[in-house]
Amino acid sequence: MIHVRLPYHLQTLARISADIDLEVAGPVSPNTILNALEERFPMLRGTIRDHITKERRPLIRFFACAEDYSHLPPDTPLPEAIRSGAETFIILGAIAGG
């Protein structure tokens, strides 16, 4: 079971109020987590990554075990602590501006 934390505005869109648990088949990577997330919550399709290219949206970041996985290839395996559910995979909305 993978624990996932979404930014508040995506929690609202998905109509959830807390972290969620996902079953992820196969190797656990940001890509497989997002596939499972979009399958369970279809209203999130296109909000975290592009519909066509499946690339991460510019102001979205991925964190696992206090490490930024945002700029790594999307199929990069995540640490055992994420795979075991001991740590939470965090999808964070970055803040931009001056």
N, C-alpha and C positions, 0 to 999 in steps of 0.2 A: 504494500500500500504506500503510495507516494503522497506526502502532504504538500499542498500548494497554497500559497498566499497570493491573492490578487489585490491590485490597487482598489481603493474604495469605489471609484466610479465604475469599474468592471464588476465588482461585487453587486452593485446596484443593478447593472444591466442584466446580470445572470440571476438576479433575485436570490442571492445568498447573503449571509451576514457574518460569515466566519471563514476560516481556512477550510479547504475541501480535501477529501481523500480520493485519489484516483487509482484505479488498477491500470497498470501499464504493461502491455505484453512485449516481450523481447527486451533488448538492451535499453536501458534507461538513459535518455539524452534529452536535451531541451526540445528537440523535434518530436520525439515520441510522447513526451508529456503534453506538448501543445496539441498533437493529434488527438490524444485521449480527452483533453479538455474541450476541444472544439466539437468532438463527437457527443460528449455529455451535455455541453452547453452551446448549441448551434448559434445562439445569438451573439457569441463572442467571435465568430468567424470574421476575419478582416479587421479586428480591433487590435490584436497583438502582432499579427503578421499579415502581409499582403495576401489577398485572395489568390492571385495568379502565381506570383513568384515564390510565395511562402517565406519571403525575407522578413526579418524582424522590423517592426515599425521604428522610425528613428528615435522616438522619445520613450521607448520601452527598454528596460534592462532586466537581465536574468542573473540571479544570485543563488549560489549553492555553497553552503559551508563558508560563508563570508568571502567567497571568491566571485568575481565578476565573470560570468560566462557569456556576456552579451556579444563580444567580438570574436568568439571562437566559432569554428564550424558548428552548425546546428546539430550534427550527429556526434558531437564529442561526448563520450561516456561521462556520466556524473559520478561523484564519489559514492562509496558504499553507504555512507550515512544517509544520503538521499534515497538510495535504492531500498534501504532497510526501513525507512520512515523515521529514523532517529532525528533527522534534520529536515527543515522545510525548504522546498524550492520556492524562491520568492520572485514574483514578477512585479517589477516596480515601474511606476510611471515617473520618468525623469522630469525635472523642472528646468525650464529654459527661460532666459530673460536677462535683463540687465538691471 
